[in-house]
Amino acid sequence: MLERNTWQRRPREAELKNETLSGEIEQLKRQLFDQNRRLIEKDDLLNRKDALLRHYARRKRKFMDLFDGPHPNFE
């Protein structure tokens, strides 16, 4: 009787452990998905910031070129 209970209990314990580990895996998958989404959002923000900085630098360069040396209209 004791041996039979042991053999019946082992599969139940293994199944419970499997369910627990499966739940932990799903939770980790969600965390990774959320982290990946946040990284993508931050990367997008950085790309937009860099594009704005490049645009500003070009505008500033064009503006400064107006004051660089004699202007052709004044010659």
Jmol script that loads the backbone (N, CA, C; Angstrom):
load data "model"
ATOM      1  N   MET A   1       0.817  -1.190   0.000  1.00  0.00           N
ATOM      2  CA  MET A   1       0.000   0.000   0.000  1.00  0.00           C
ATOM      3  C   MET A   1       0.868   1.266   0.000  1.00  0.00           C
ATOM      4  N   LEU A   2       1.886   1.302   0.826  1.00  0.00           N
ATOM      5  CA  LEU A   2       2.785   2.448   0.904  1.00  0.00           C
ATOM      6  C   LEU A   2       3.524   2.645  -0.411  1.00  0.00           C
ATOM      7  N   GLU A   3       3.949   1.543  -0.993  1.00  0.00           N
ATOM      8  CA  GLU A   3       4.665   1.628  -2.273  1.00  0.00           C
ATOM      9  C   GLU A   3       3.759   2.177  -3.368  1.00  0.00           C
ATOM     10  N   ARG A   4       2.507   1.740  -3.379  1.00  0.00           N
ATOM     11  CA  ARG A   4       1.555   2.208  -4.379  1.00  0.00           C
ATOM     12  C   ARG A   4       1.299   3.714  -4.205  1.00  0.00           C
ATOM     13  N   ASN A   5       1.169   4.180  -2.977  1.00  0.00           N
ATOM     14  CA  ASN A   5       0.964   5.611  -2.724  1.00  0.00           C
ATOM     15  C   ASN A   5       2.165   6.432  -3.189  1.00  0.00           C
ATOM     16  N   THR A   6       3.347   5.877  -2.985  1.00  0.00           N
ATOM     17  CA  THR A   6       4.561   6.560  -3.425  1.00  0.00           C
ATOM     18  C   THR A   6       4.566   6.695  -4.933  1.00  0.00           C
ATOM     19  N   TRP A   7       4.209   5.639  -5.637  1.00  0.00           N
ATOM     20  CA  TRP A   7       4.192   5.671  -7.096  1.00  0.00           C
ATOM     21  C   TRP A   7       3.091   6.588  -7.626  1.00  0.00           C
ATOM     22  N   GLN A   8       2.016   6.736  -6.909  1.00  0.00           N
ATOM     23  CA  GLN A   8       0.951   7.649  -7.336  1.00  0.00           C
ATOM     24  C   GLN A   8       1.311   9.110  -7.028  1.00  0.00           C
ATOM     25  N   ARG A   9       2.026   9.303  -5.949  1.00  0.00           N
ATOM     26  CA  ARG A   9       2.376  10.653  -5.530  1.00  0.00           C
ATOM     27  C   ARG A   9       3.446  11.258  -6.443  1.00  0.00           C
ATOM     28  N   ARG A  10       4.391  10.506  -6.862  1.00  0.00           N
ATOM     29  CA  ARG A  10       5.500  11.021  -7.677  1.00  0.00           C
ATOM     30  C   ARG A  10       5.032  11.702  -8.965  1.00  0.00           C
ATOM     31  N   PRO A  11       4.142  11.093  -9.741  1.00  0.00           N
ATOM     32  CA  PRO A  11       3.682  11.789 -10.950  1.00  0.00           C
ATOM     33  C   PRO A  11       2.948  13.099 -10.632  1.00  0.00           C
ATOM     34  N   ARG A  12       2.180  13.102  -9.537  1.00  0.00           N
ATOM     35  CA  ARG A  12       1.478  14.335  -9.154  1.00  0.00           C
ATOM     36  C   ARG A  12       2.475  15.425  -8.763  1.00  0.00           C
ATOM     37  N   GLU A  13       3.501  15.057  -8.039  1.00  0.00           N
ATOM     38  CA  GLU A  13       4.527  16.029  -7.656  1.00  0.00           C
ATOM     39  C   GLU A  13       5.255  16.561  -8.888  1.00  0.00           C
ATOM     40  N   ALA A  14       5.568  15.673  -9.810  1.00  0.00           N
ATOM     41  CA  ALA A  14       6.254  16.081 -11.036  1.00  0.00           C
ATOM     42  C   ALA A  14       5.350  16.999 -11.859  1.00  0.00           C
ATOM     43  N   GLU A  15       4.078  16.691 -11.931  1.00  0.00           N
ATOM     44  CA  GLU A  15       3.141  17.522 -12.687  1.00  0.00           C
ATOM     45  C   GLU A  15       3.008  18.904 -12.045  1.00  0.00           C
ATOM     46  N   LEU A  16       2.940  18.961 -10.724  1.00  0.00           N
ATOM     47  CA  LEU A  16       2.853  20.228 -10.017  1.00  0.00           C
ATOM     48  C   LEU A  16       4.113  21.065 -10.248  1.00  0.00           C
ATOM     49  N   LYS A  17       5.263  20.409 -10.179  1.00  0.00           N
ATOM     50  CA  LYS A  17       6.521  21.107 -10.417  1.00  0.00           C
ATOM     51  C   LYS A  17       6.570  21.630 -11.856  1.00  0.00           C
ATOM     52  N   ASN A  18       6.112  20.825 -12.790  1.00  0.00           N
ATOM     53  CA  ASN A  18       6.074  21.226 -14.197  1.00  0.00           C
ATOM     54  C   ASN A  18       5.175  22.451 -14.384  1.00  0.00           C
ATOM     55  N   GLU A  19       4.008  22.457 -13.754  1.00  0.00           N
ATOM     56  CA  GLU A  19       3.098  23.596 -13.858  1.00  0.00           C
ATOM     57  C   GLU A  19       3.722  24.853 -13.249  1.00  0.00           C
ATOM     58  N   THR A  20       4.396  24.684 -12.118  1.00  0.00           N
ATOM     59  CA  THR A  20       5.053  25.815 -11.473  1.00  0.00           C
ATOM     60  C   THR A  20       6.139  26.394 -12.375  1.00  0.00           C
ATOM     61  N   LEU A  21       6.967  25.526 -12.924  1.00  0.00           N
ATOM     62  CA  LEU A  21       8.040  25.986 -13.807  1.00  0.00           C
ATOM     63  C   LEU A  21       7.478  26.612 -15.083  1.00  0.00           C
ATOM     64  N   SER A  22       6.404  26.050 -15.598  1.00  0.00           N
ATOM     65  CA  SER A  22       5.772  26.629 -16.796  1.00  0.00           C
ATOM     66  C   SER A  22       5.261  28.034 -16.496  1.00  0.00           C
ATOM     67  N   GLY A  23       4.671  28.220 -15.322  1.00  0.00           N
ATOM     68  CA  GLY A  23       4.200  29.551 -14.924  1.00  0.00           C
ATOM     69  C   GLY A  23       5.348  30.536 -14.797  1.00  0.00           C
ATOM     70  N   GLU A  24       6.452  30.087 -14.223  1.00  0.00           N
ATOM     71  CA  GLU A  24       7.622  30.952 -14.090  1.00  0.00           C
ATOM     72  C   GLU A  24       8.185  31.326 -15.460  1.00  0.00           C
ATOM     73  N   ILE A  25       8.202  30.373 -16.372  1.00  0.00           N
ATOM     74  CA  ILE A  25       8.688  30.634 -17.730  1.00  0.00           C
ATOM     75  C   ILE A  25       7.802  31.682 -18.410  1.00  0.00           C
ATOM     76  N   GLU A  26       6.502  31.548 -18.286  1.00  0.00           N
ATOM     77  CA  GLU A  26       5.586  32.517 -18.899  1.00  0.00           C
ATOM     78  C   GLU A  26       5.791  33.908 -18.305  1.00  0.00           C
ATOM     79  N   GLN A  27       6.000  33.967 -16.997  1.00  0.00           N
ATOM     80  CA  GLN A  27       6.236  35.253 -16.349  1.00  0.00           C
ATOM     81  C   GLN A  27       7.534  35.879 -16.869  1.00  0.00           C
ATOM     82  N   LEU A  28       8.577  35.086 -17.006  1.00  0.00           N
ATOM     83  CA  LEU A  28       9.852  35.590 -17.532  1.00  0.00           C
ATOM     84  C   LEU A  28       9.717  36.031 -18.983  1.00  0.00           C
ATOM     85  N   LYS A  29       8.927  35.300 -19.758  1.00  0.00           N
ATOM     86  CA  LYS A  29       8.691  35.699 -21.150  1.00  0.00           C
ATOM     87  C   LYS A  29       8.026  37.063 -21.214  1.00  0.00           C
ATOM     88  N   ARG A  30       7.024  37.286 -20.342  1.00  0.00           N
ATOM     89  CA  ARG A  30       6.346  38.588 -20.313  1.00  0.00           C
ATOM     90  C   ARG A  30       7.321  39.697 -19.919  1.00  0.00           C
ATOM     91  N   GLN A  31       8.166  39.417 -18.931  1.00  0.00           N
ATOM     92  CA  GLN A  31       9.145  40.418 -18.507  1.00  0.00           C
ATOM     93  C   GLN A  31      10.103  40.757 -19.649  1.00  0.00           C
ATOM     94  N   LEU A  32      10.581  39.742 -20.357  1.00  0.00           N
ATOM     95  CA  LEU A  32      11.479  39.978 -21.490  1.00  0.00           C
ATOM     96  C   LEU A  32      10.791  40.770 -22.589  1.00  0.00           C
ATOM     97  N   PHE A  33       9.536  40.442 -22.847  1.00  0.00           N
ATOM     98  CA  PHE A  33       8.770  41.161 -23.863  1.00  0.00           C
ATOM     99  C   PHE A  33       8.637  42.629 -23.480  1.00  0.00           C
ATOM    100  N   ASP A  34       8.298  42.900 -22.212  1.00  0.00           N
ATOM    101  CA  ASP A  34       8.160  44.280 -21.750  1.00  0.00           C
ATOM    102  C   ASP A  34       9.494  45.024 -21.809  1.00  0.00           C
ATOM    103  N   GLN A  35      10.571  44.371 -21.411  1.00  0.00           N
ATOM    104  CA  GLN A  35      11.888  45.003 -21.469  1.00  0.00           C
ATOM    105  C   GLN A  35      12.272  45.306 -22.913  1.00  0.00           C
ATOM    106  N   ASN A  36      11.996  44.380 -23.802  1.00  0.00           N
ATOM    107  CA  ASN A  36      12.309  44.582 -25.219  1.00  0.00           C
ATOM    108  C   ASN A  36      11.512  45.762 -25.783  1.00  0.00           C
ATOM    109  N   ARG A  37      10.237  45.830 -25.407  1.00  0.00           N
ATOM    110  CA  ARG A  37       9.387  46.932 -25.869  1.00  0.00           C
ATOM    111  C   ARG A  37       9.931  48.269 -25.357  1.00  0.00           C
ATOM    112  N   ARG A  38      10.333  48.324 -24.087  1.00  0.00           N
ATOM    113  CA  ARG A  38      10.888  49.564 -23.536  1.00  0.00           C
ATOM    114  C   ARG A  38      12.203  49.942 -24.233  1.00  0.00           C
ATOM    115  N   LEU A  39      13.031  48.957 -24.522  1.00  0.00           N
ATOM    116  CA  LEU A  39      14.290  49.237 -25.223  1.00  0.00           C
ATOM    117  C   LEU A  39      14.042  49.786 -26.622  1.00  0.00           C
ATOM    118  N   ILE A  40      13.067  49.220 -27.306  1.00  0.00           N
ATOM    119  CA  ILE A  40      12.722  49.698 -28.647  1.00  0.00           C
ATOM    120  C   ILE A  40      12.215  51.141 -28.575  1.00  0.00           C
ATOM    121  N   GLU A  41      11.374  51.438 -27.567  1.00  0.00           N
ATOM    122  CA  GLU A  41      10.864  52.799 -27.407  1.00  0.00           C
ATOM    123  C   GLU A  41      12.001  53.778 -27.120  1.00  0.00           C
ATOM    124  N   LYS A  42      12.922  53.387 -26.243  1.00  0.00           N
ATOM    125  CA  LYS A  42      14.058  54.258 -25.929  1.00  0.00           C
ATOM    126  C   LYS A  42      14.951  54.455 -27.146  1.00  0.00           C
ATOM    127  N   ASP A  43      15.169  53.401 -27.914  1.00  0.00           N
ATOM    128  CA  ASP A  43      15.976  53.508 -29.121  1.00  0.00           C
ATOM    129  C   ASP A  43      15.316  54.455 -30.118  1.00  0.00           C
ATOM    130  N   ASP A  44      13.996  54.366 -30.242  1.00  0.00           N
ATOM    131  CA  ASP A  44      13.267  55.258 -31.136  1.00  0.00           C
ATOM    132  C   ASP A  44      13.415  56.711 -30.684  1.00  0.00           C
ATOM    133  N   LEU A  45      13.296  56.954 -29.378  1.00  0.00           N
ATOM    134  CA  LEU A  45      13.468  58.310 -28.864  1.00  0.00           C
ATOM    135  C   LEU A  45      14.880  58.836 -29.131  1.00  0.00           C
ATOM    136  N   LEU A  46      15.873  57.984 -28.924  1.00  0.00           N
ATOM    137  CA  LEU A  46      17.253  58.395 -29.191  1.00  0.00           C
ATOM    138  C   LEU A  46      17.468  58.715 -30.667  1.00  0.00           C
ATOM    139  N   ASN A  47      16.891  57.918 -31.546  1.00  0.00           N
ATOM    140  CA  ASN A  47      17.016  58.179 -32.989  1.00  0.00           C
ATOM    141  C   ASN A  47      16.359  59.508 -33.368  1.00  0.00           C
ATOM    142  N   ARG A  48      15.193  59.780 -32.788  1.00  0.00           N
ATOM    143  CA  ARG A  48      14.521  61.052 -33.078  1.00  0.00           C
ATOM    144  C   ARG A  48      15.326  62.233 -32.535  1.00  0.00           C
ATOM    145  N   LYS A  49      15.892  62.073 -31.331  1.00  0.00           N
ATOM    146  CA  LYS A  49      16.718  63.127 -30.751  1.00  0.00           C
ATOM    147  C   LYS A  49      17.934  63.390 -31.634  1.00  0.00           C
ATOM    148  N   ASP A  50      18.595  62.316 -32.078  1.00  0.00           N
ATOM    149  CA  ASP A  50      19.766  62.473 -32.946  1.00  0.00           C
ATOM    150  C   ASP A  50      19.402  63.173 -34.251  1.00  0.00           C
ATOM    151  N   ALA A  51      18.255  62.825 -34.815  1.00  0.00           N
ATOM    152  CA  ALA A  51      17.822  63.465 -36.060  1.00  0.00           C
ATOM    153  C   ALA A  51      17.576  64.956 -35.832  1.00  0.00           C
ATOM    154  N   LEU A  52      16.959  65.310 -34.707  1.00  0.00           N
ATOM    155  CA  LEU A  52      16.726  66.722 -34.402  1.00  0.00           C
ATOM    156  C   LEU A  52      18.044  67.467 -34.198  1.00  0.00           C
ATOM    157  N   LEU A  53      18.993  66.829 -33.521  1.00  0.00           N
ATOM    158  CA  LEU A  53      20.292  67.463 -33.311  1.00  0.00           C
ATOM    159  C   LEU A  53      21.026  67.677 -34.629  1.00  0.00           C
ATOM    160  N   ARG A  54      20.972  66.696 -35.530  1.00  0.00           N
ATOM    161  CA  ARG A  54      21.606  66.860 -36.849  1.00  0.00           C
ATOM    162  C   ARG A  54      20.952  68.005 -37.614  1.00  0.00           C
ATOM    163  N   HIS A  55      19.630  68.057 -37.564  1.00  0.00           N
ATOM    164  CA  HIS A  55      18.898  69.121 -38.250  1.00  0.00           C
ATOM    165  C   HIS A  55      19.287  70.487 -37.672  1.00  0.00           C
ATOM    166  N   TYR A  56      19.352  70.577 -36.355  1.00  0.00           N
ATOM    167  CA  TYR A  56      19.739  71.832 -35.710  1.00  0.00           C
ATOM    168  C   TYR A  56      21.159  72.230 -36.101  1.00  0.00           C
ATOM    169  N   ALA A  57      22.073  71.261 -36.122  1.00  0.00           N
ATOM    170  CA  ALA A  57      23.465  71.557 -36.479  1.00  0.00           C
ATOM    171  C   ALA A  57      23.555  72.074 -37.911  1.00  0.00           C
ATOM    172  N   ARG A  58      22.793  71.525 -38.838  1.00  0.00           N
ATOM    173  CA  ARG A  58      22.804  71.993 -40.234  1.00  0.00           C
ATOM    174  C   ARG A  58      22.264  73.416 -40.327  1.00  0.00           C
ATOM    175  N   ARG A  59      21.170  73.678 -39.596  1.00  0.00           N
ATOM    176  CA  ARG A  59      20.593  75.027 -39.624  1.00  0.00           C
ATOM    177  C   ARG A  59      21.562  76.038 -39.030  1.00  0.00           C
ATOM    178  N   LYS A  60      22.215  75.660 -37.948  1.00  0.00           N
ATOM    179  CA  LYS A  60      23.170  76.556 -37.310  1.00  0.00           C
ATOM    180  C   LYS A  60      24.347  76.828 -38.260  1.00  0.00           C
ATOM    181  N   ARG A  61      24.825  75.782 -38.941  1.00  0.00           N
ATOM    182  CA  ARG A  61      25.932  75.930 -39.881  1.00  0.00           C
ATOM    183  C   ARG A  61      25.535  76.875 -41.018  1.00  0.00           C
ATOM    184  N   LYS A  62      24.338  76.721 -41.557  1.00  0.00           N
ATOM    185  CA  LYS A  62      23.868  77.608 -42.631  1.00  0.00           C
ATOM    186  C   LYS A  62      23.780  79.044 -42.139  1.00  0.00           C
ATOM    187  N   PHE A  63      23.277  79.224 -40.925  1.00  0.00           N
ATOM    188  CA  PHE A  63      23.162  80.555 -40.359  1.00  0.00           C
ATOM    189  C   PHE A  63      24.531  81.179 -40.156  1.00  0.00           C
ATOM    190  N   MET A  64      25.480  80.401 -39.641  1.00  0.00           N
ATOM    191  CA  MET A  64      26.826  80.914 -39.392  1.00  0.00           C
ATOM    192  C   MET A  64      27.556  81.201 -40.705  1.00  0.00           C
ATOM    193  N   ASP A  65      27.215  80.467 -41.750  1.00  0.00           N
ATOM    194  CA  ASP A  65      27.836  80.724 -43.060  1.00  0.00           C
ATOM    195  C   ASP A  65      27.493  82.125 -43.575  1.00  0.00           C
ATOM    196  N   LEU A  66      26.372  82.670 -43.121  1.00  0.00           N
ATOM    197  CA  LEU A  66      25.997  84.021 -43.529  1.00  0.00           C
ATOM    198  C   LEU A  66      27.017  85.046 -43.034  1.00  0.00           C
ATOM    199  N   PHE A  67      27.649  84.754 -41.914  1.00  0.00           N
ATOM    200  CA  PHE A  67      28.593  85.699 -41.305  1.00  0.00           C
ATOM    201  C   PHE A  67      30.046  85.323 -41.554  1.00  0.00           C
ATOM    202  N   ASP A  68      30.276  84.325 -42.365  1.00  0.00           N
ATOM    203  CA  ASP A  68      31.627  83.840 -42.605  1.00  0.00           C
ATOM    204  C   ASP A  68      32.210  84.516 -43.841  1.00  0.00           C
ATOM    205  N   GLY A  69      33.041  85.503 -43.634  1.00  0.00           N
ATOM    206  CA  GLY A  69      33.687  86.171 -44.763  1.00  0.00           C
ATOM    207  C   GLY A  69      32.778  87.169 -45.434  1.00  0.00           C
ATOM    208  N   PRO A  70      33.292  87.816 -46.446  1.00  0.00           N
ATOM    209  CA  PRO A  70      32.488  88.828 -47.157  1.00  0.00           C
ATOM    210  C   PRO A  70      31.344  88.168 -47.923  1.00  0.00           C
ATOM    211  N   HIS A  71      30.244  88.795 -47.887  1.00  0.00           N
ATOM    212  CA  HIS A  71      29.059  88.297 -48.586  1.00  0.00           C
ATOM    213  C   HIS A  71      29.160  88.691 -50.056  1.00  0.00           C
ATOM    214  N   PRO A  72      28.786  87.791 -50.989  1.00  0.00           N
ATOM    215  CA  PRO A  72      28.916  88.093 -52.416  1.00  0.00           C
ATOM    216  C   PRO A  72      28.157  89.340 -52.842  1.00  0.00           C
ATOM    217  N   ASN A  73      27.084  89.696 -52.194  1.00  0.00           N
ATOM    218  CA  ASN A  73      26.310  90.879 -52.567  1.00  0.00           C
ATOM    219  C   ASN A  73      27.031  92.168 -52.233  1.00  0.00           C
ATOM    220  N   PHE A  74      27.999  92.115 -51.322  1.00  0.00           N
ATOM    221  CA  PHE A  74      28.715  93.316 -50.897  1.00  0.00           C
ATOM    222  C   PHE A  74      29.990  93.538 -51.669  1.00  0.00           C
ATOM    223  N   GLU A  75      30.330  92.722 -52.609  1.00  0.00           N
ATOM    224  CA  GLU A  75      31.584  92.877 -53.340  1.00  0.00           C
ATOM    225  C   GLU A  75      31.411  93.765 -54.531  1.00  0.00           C
TER     226      GLU A  75
END
end "model"
wireframe off; spacefill off
backbone 0.3
color backbone group
